[in-house]
Amino acid sequence: MLVDANHVCWFTDAYVDAEMKEREKSAATIPVIDLVSEFNFPDSVYHARWTACHRQFADAQPNRQGIFAYGSGHVIFRDNPSLVISAIVKAYSGVLGKEQWYKKMPRGGGATDPSA
């Protein structure tokens, strides 16, 4: 999961080239939930660039989801902890099969089908 992360399109081409040489060694199949803050830059040009960069990242692979954290600043986990917790639970449930999900989730809160 990414919480208001810096994506490749935010950096200079030279930095990206150097980083990509390292990252090409790993697969790009990791599922991602990308949380993006609403209030990140006071400058509208930077804000638009930041938002577009996150949208581009999420749209690049079918196993990525972009979620806009309305009302949140850069520290989303402080401004909207329930959104971050929900995203973590969703991501975690996605790597477990249904049988493992039901075994691992607490019964007091009533574990529900993660695909529902």
N, C-alpha and C positions, 0 to 999 in steps of 0.2 A: 504494500500500500504506500502511496505517496501522499504526503500532506503538504500541500503548497510547495512542491519541490521546484528546483531549477531544472528546466528541460534544456536539451541540446540547443534549440534555436535561440536561447537566451545568450549564449556565449559566442565568443569570436570564432572565426573559422579555424584559426591556428590551434586554439584550445580544443575545439571539437575534433579536429584531425588527430591530435595526440591522444585524446581520450578514446576515440573510436578504435584505434589500433589495439588498445587494451581490452575494450569491451567486446570486440568482434569474436573474442575467444569464447564468450558465453552465448547461450541461446537467447533469442528474443521472444520466447514463448511464455514468460512468466506473467500470470494474470496480474492486472494492476487496477486498483481503484484510486483515482487521482482526485484528491480534494483540493479545490481552488478557492482562495479567499476572495470575498467581494471587495474589501477595502485593503488594497495592497500598495498602490502608488498614487500620490496626489496628482501627478502629471497624467493627463488623459491619454497621451501618446504611449507612455510606458504601460499604463493600465490595459489599453487595447492590445498592445504587443504581448504582454504577459498572458492575458486571457486567450488570445489567438494561439499562442504557443502551446498552452495546455490543451486546448481543443484539438490542435493538430496532433499532439502526442496521443490523446485518447482515441482519436479517429484512425490512427495508423495501424492498429491491430484489433481484431474482433474480440480479443480477451481483455480489452482495456475499457474502463468506464470512467468518465469524467463527471464529477459532482461539484456543482457550484455552491459554496457555503455562504448563502445569503446572510448578511448581517455580521459576518466574521472578518476580523483582521488577519494578519499573517499567522498569528498563533491560534489556529483553528481549534486545537485541542483545549484551549482555555475558554475561548469564546463560545464554542458549541461542542462540549465534550460528548453529548449523546450522539451527535453525528459521527464523530470519530469512532466511538465505541461500536456503533451500528455497522460502520464500514469494516472494522476489524472483525466483528462477528461474521459478517457476510463473506469476507475474504477467507476466514478460517473455515466456515461451513462449506465453501466451495472446494476446498482441498480434501475434505472428508467425504466418504460415501455415506449414504443414509444410515446404515447400521452403525458406523462409527460415530456419526453425529448424535444419534439418540443415546449412545452409551456415554459420551463425553459431556453432554450438556446437563446442567443441573435440573433435577426433576421438580424442585420447588416452584420454579418459574414456569413450568410447563413447556418443555422443549417442543417446538413445532417443526413441521416439515420444512427444511431450508429451501426447497424449491417452490414453496407456496408464496 
